[in-house]
Amino acid sequence: MSLNIKTDPKTIVIVGGGSAGHVLPALPVAQRLIERQWQVHFVGTHSGLEEKLLGDLAITFHGVAAGKLRRYFSWQNFTDVLRIVLGVVQSVFLLRRIRPNVIFSKGGFVSFPLVFAGWLLRIPVLAHESDLTPGLANRLVMPFVSTLCSSFADTQFAGFKGRVVNTGTPIRDDLLLGDAESGKRYLGVSDDRDILLVTGGSLGAEKLNAMIRQALPELCASYFVVHVCGPGKAEGLEQEGYLELEYVDAGWGDILAAANIVVSRAGANALFELWALKKLTLLVPLSGAASRGDQLANAEYARRQGLSEVVAEEDLDTQQLLASLENLRAQEVGYRQALNGIANLKASEMLVAELEAVAK
């Protein structure tokens, strides 16, 4: 089946969702395409963060049905198969209406219905993999993709016969332009204490949150602690030198600029953003029991390259946390040297060039 309709030469559909990591890296790419007079559409789920994260960019949002592809038995697998089929049907009608020249897939379960529909309609697809090891969604769409791009140079796409390009991860302009003094004013920090920023990602991290709260007396003796705990996970704790935030949108670049040390999960997009800003980072990757192990692989890469301090979630207690932070400060020079040049600040431009080539 082919679209067989003359398309707008400057129209793209971007698809991704489920978490901020499947959306935010696509935004600087979208911004550069808009500047080149492209019409940009974004496909996600209505139940996720996608539409909110698009902000005021000139992007048209569309929602389609999507089912989670689990690696374990669940009765929901049966109903989610129906949601995937529905998503494919919705995507076919949507793509026939939009008539794009190219699809850019940023991963997440919503990507499969749209990419498969694009393949049915003979629309070229470029996909980007953020993690060191490809996620399930990207592995499933590989047969329907013409070009695969990666954040890590060491990423392997077993069995893929198309074009593979290491572009790095697109970094949002507002992060690169963050101002430390503005960040301190936003946070209400008026003294010279180092700022310790703790973030568990856009969805939060319960075990990390609990550990930070337990260690607050010791942490606040040395740092001003900014704890981004995730939507709905705030506990309203009040302590001098501690600020609890559920989620930060506007001003995130300034907060990152102000932070001296960042404690974070090991999602690839967060890592490359922090490395691009040359931040001292303590990584607490999501355990293998709670994930497919992608964060463990990312964190091990960071440890081998001397880019970040790493502590396994199951080993994290107050003593280990304080010792790791102290080691970061003691080894600051070495960490900063390792961070030079690790992030490709031209990743957005490289992806735009690849998309323009595929669209031709």
C-alpha positions in Angstrom: 0.0 0.0 0.0 1.4 3.4 -0.9 0.3 6.9 -0.2 0.4 7.9 -3.9 -0.3 11.5 -3.2 2.0 14.4 -3.8 3.2 15.5 -0.3 4.2 18.8 1.1 8.0 18.8 0.8 8.4 20.2 4.2 6.2 18.3 6.5 7.3 15.9 9.3 5.6 13.8 11.9 7.6 13.2 15.1 6.4 10.4 17.4 7.4 9.6 20.9 6.0 9.4 24.4 5.5 7.7 27.8 8.1 9.8 29.6 9.9 13.1 29.0 13.0 11.3 27.7 11.0 10.3 24.6 9.9 13.9 23.9 12.4 16.5 25.1 15.3 15.5 22.8 13.0 15.9 19.8 12.2 19.5 20.6 15.5 21.1 19.5 15.2 19.1 16.3 11.6 20.3 15.8 12.7 23.9 16.6 15.3 23.9 13.8 12.9 22.3 11.3 10.4 25.1 12.1 13.1 27.7 11.5 13.5 26.0 8.1 9.8 26.5 7.4 8.8 22.9 7.9 5.3 22.0 9.1 5.9 19.9 12.3 3.3 17.5 13.8 3.8 15.5 17.0 2.1 12.2 17.7 1.8 10.9 21.3 -0.7 9.7 23.7 -3.4 11.9 25.4 -2.6 10.3 28.7 1.1 11.2 28.8 3.3 14.3 29.2 3.8 14.8 25.5 1.3 17.6 24.7 2.3 19.6 27.8 6.0 19.3 27.0 5.6 20.8 23.5 5.1 24.2 25.2 4.5 27.1 22.8 6.4 25.6 19.9 4.5 25.8 16.6 3.8 22.1 16.6 0.4 20.4 16.0 -0.3 17.6 18.5 -2.2 14.4 17.7 -3.0 11.6 20.1 -3.4 7.9 19.1 -4.0 4.7 21.0 -0.9 2.7 22.2 -0.4 -0.4 24.2 2.5 -1.2 26.4 4.7 -4.1 25.1 5.6 -6.0 28.3 8.4 -8.5 28.7 6.4 -10.5 31.2 3.0 -12.1 31.4 0.1 -9.8 32.2 -3.6 -10.0 31.3 -3.2 -6.4 30.1 -1.1 -7.7 27.2 -4.2 -9.0 25.6 -6.1 -5.7 25.7 -3.0 -3.8 24.8 -2.7 -5.7 21.6 -6.1 -4.4 20.6 -5.0 -0.9 21.5 -1.9 -1.3 19.3 -4.2 -2.4 16.4 -6.4 0.6 17.0 -3.4 2.8 17.1 -2.2 1.5 13.7 -5.6 2.2 12.2 -5.7 5.7 13.7 -2.2 6.4 12.5 -3.0 5.3 8.9 -5.8 7.8 8.7 -3.8 10.5 10.4 -0.8 10.1 8.0 -3.1 10.0 5.0 -4.4 13.4 6.2 -1.1 15.0 7.1 0.9 13.5 4.1 4.4 13.9 5.6 7.6 13.4 3.8 9.3 11.7 6.7 8.7 10.4 10.2 11.1 10.9 13.1 10.6 8.3 15.9 12.0 9.1 19.3 10.8 5.8 20.9 8.3 4.8 23.5 5.4 2.5 22.9 3.4 5.0 21.0 6.0 4.9 18.2 5.2 1.4 17.0 1.7 2.0 15.6 2.8 5.2 13.9 6.0 3.8 12.4 4.3 0.6 11.2 1.5 2.7 9.6 4.2 4.9 8.0 5.9 1.7 6.6 2.5 0.6 5.1 2.2 3.9 3.4 5.8 3.9 2.2 6.8 7.0 4.2 10.5 6.9 5.2 11.3 6.7 8.9 14.3 7.8 10.9 14.5 6.6 14.5 16.8 7.8 17.3 18.0 5.5 20.2 19.0 7.3 23.3 20.3 4.4 25.5 23.5 2.4 25.1 21.4 -0.7 24.4 18.3 -0.4 22.1 14.9 -0.4 23.8 12.1 -2.8 23.0 10.1 -0.2 21.0 13.1 0.7 18.8 13.9 -3.0 18.3 10.4 -3.6 17.1 10.3 -0.7 14.7 13.8 -1.5 13.2 12.4 -3.5 10.2 10.3 -0.5 9.2 13.1 2.1 9.5 15.5 3.4 6.9 18.0 5.2 9.2 18.9 4.6 12.9 20.7 7.3 14.9 22.3 6.8 18.3 23.4 8.8 21.3 26.3 6.4 22.2 29.0 5.6 19.7 29.1 2.0 21.1 25.4 1.3 20.5 24.8 -1.9 18.3 21.7 -2.5 16.2 21.9 -6.2 15.7 20.5 -7.4 12.4 19.7 -3.9 11.1 20.7 -3.4 7.4 20.0 0.3 6.9 22.0 3.4 7.6 23.4 3.9 11.2 24.7 7.3 12.4 26.0 8.3 15.7 24.6 11.8 16.2 24.7 12.1 20.0 21.6 13.4 21.9 20.0 16.8 21.0 20.5 19.3 23.8 17.8 21.9 24.4 18.9 25.4 23.8 17.4 26.7 27.1 19.7 24.3 29.0 22.8 25.5 27.3 21.8 29.1 28.0 21.0 28.6 31.7 22.1 31.3 34.1 23.4 30.3 37.6 22.4 33.6 39.3 18.9 33.4 37.9 18.7 29.8 39.1 19.8 30.8 42.7 17.1 33.6 42.7 14.5 31.1 41.5 15.5 28.7 44.3 15.8 31.3 47.0 19.4 30.6 47.7 21.2 33.6 49.1 24.4 32.0 50.7 27.5 30.4 49.2 26.7 26.8 50.0 27.0 24.3 47.1 23.7 23.4 45.6 22.9 19.7 45.4 20.3 18.9 42.8 18.5 15.6 43.1 16.2 14.4 40.3 14.7 11.1 39.6 13.5 12.0 36.1 10.1 13.3 34.9 8.2 10.5 36.7 10.1 10.6 39.9 12.0 7.8 41.8 10.5 6.5 45.0 13.6 4.8 46.4 15.9 7.7 45.6 13.3 10.1 47.1 13.2 8.1 50.4 17.0 7.9 50.7 17.4 11.6 50.2 14.8 12.5 52.8 16.4 10.1 55.2 19.8 11.7 54.7 18.6 15.3 54.9 20.2 16.2 58.2 23.6 15.3 57.0 23.1 16.7 53.5 21.8 20.1 54.6 24.9 20.5 56.8 27.0 20.9 53.6 24.6 21.7 50.8 21.5 23.5 49.8 19.4 20.5 48.6 17.0 21.0 45.7 14.9 17.8 45.5 12.8 17.3 42.3 10.8 14.4 43.5 8.2 13.9 40.7 4.5 14.7 40.2 2.4 13.7 43.2 5.4 12.6 45.2 6.0 15.7 47.4 5.7 15.2 51.2 5.7 18.8 52.2 8.9 18.5 54.3 10.2 21.8 55.7 13.8 22.1 56.6 16.3 24.9 56.4 18.5 24.4 53.3 16.0 22.0 51.6 13.6 22.8 48.8 11.1 20.2 47.5 9.7 20.5 43.9 7.5 18.1 42.1 8.4 19.0 38.6 10.2 21.9 36.9 9.5 23.2 33.4 10.4 26.9 32.9 13.6 27.7 34.6 15.2 24.2 34.5 18.2 25.5 32.6 18.9 28.1 35.2 18.5 25.5 38.0 21.0 23.2 36.3 23.4 26.1 35.8 23.2 26.9 39.5 23.7 23.2 40.7 27.2 22.2 41.7 26.5 18.5 42.0 23.6 16.5 40.5 22.2 13.2 41.9 20.3 11.5 39.1 19.0 8.3 37.6 20.9 7.2 34.5 18.5 7.8 31.7 20.5 8.6 28.6 18.9 11.9 27.8 19.5 13.2 31.3 23.1 12.0 31.2 23.9 13.7 28.0 22.3 17.0 29.1 24.3 16.9 32.4 27.5 15.9 30.6 27.0 18.7 28.0 26.8 21.2 31.0 29.9 19.5 32.6 28.1 18.8 35.8 29.5 16.6 38.5 27.1 13.7 38.7 26.3 10.9 41.1 24.2 8.3 39.2 21.8 5.9 41.0 20.6 3.8 38.0 17.2 2.0 38.1 17.8 -1.6 39.2 17.5 -4.5 36.8 14.6 -5.8 38.8 12.6 -2.7 37.9 13.7 -2.2 34.3 15.3 -3.9 31.3 18.7 -2.8 32.6 19.2 0.1 30.2 20.1 2.5 33.0 22.6 0.0 34.4 24.3 -0.2 31.0 24.4 3.6 30.7 25.8 4.0 34.2 28.5 1.4 33.6 29.5 3.2 30.5 29.8 6.4 32.5 31.8 4.7 35.2 34.2 3.2 32.7 34.7 6.5 30.9 35.3 8.3 34.2 32.3 10.6 33.6 30.3 10.0 36.7 30.3 8.5 40.1 27.9 5.5 40.3 26.2 3.8 43.2 23.8 0.8 42.8 20.4 1.5 44.2 20.5 -1.5 46.5 23.8 -0.2 48.0 22.6 3.3 48.6 22.4 4.4 52.2 23.3 7.6 54.0 26.9 6.7 54.5 27.4 5.6 50.9 25.7 8.7 49.6 27.9 11.1 51.6 31.0 9.1 50.7 30.2 9.3 47.0 29.5 13.0 47.1 32.8 13.6 48.9 34.6 11.5 46.3 33.1 13.6 43.5 34.4 16.8 45.1 37.8 15.3 45.7 38.1 14.0 42.1 36.5 17.1 40.5 39.4 17.9 38.2 39.6 14.4 36.8 35.8 14.2 36.2 35.7 17.6 34.4 38.6 16.6 32.1 36.7 13.5 31.2 33.6 15.5 30.4 35.4 17.6 27.7 33.9 16.9 24.3 31.7 13.9 25.5 28.5 15.5 24.3 27.9 16.5 20.7 26.5 20.0 20.8 25.7 19.7 17.1 23.4 16.6 17.4 20.3 18.6 16.5 21.9 19.8 13.3 23.1 16.3 12.4 19.6 14.9 12.9 18.1 17.7 10.8 20.5 16.9 8.0 19.7 13.2 8.2 16.0 13.9 8.1 16.3 16.2 5.1 18.3 13.5 3.3 15.8 10.8 4.1 12.9 13.1 3.1 14.4 13.5 -0.4 
